[in-house]
Amino acid sequence: MEWAQILVIMLSVLLALLLVLAIVLTIILIRITQRISAVVESAERVAANLEATTDNITRVTSPFWLAKTAVSSIKKLFTTKHNR
């Protein structure tokens, strides 16, 4: 065998190994991307639920706060009139 033929065989084996390695790495990257996508979707669901919960709390506490402030103001008004 000539050196050129040995070199061609070595290079073709190396290229075949690199091709297999590239395919394996591509599959791994696809799986990682799918996992990241699942995590992002989960985070979006959590954020949406948190936003909905915050809206519900705001709807409940806003009238409560207004009523509390009104009652507090009325109490102060009556206590200042009684003290005079």
Buried (B, 14 or more C-beta within 10 A) or exposed (E): EEEEEEEEEEEEEEEEEEEEEEEEEEEEEEEEEEEEEEEEEEEEEEEEEEEEEEEEEEEEEEEEEEEEEEEEEEEEEEEEEEEE
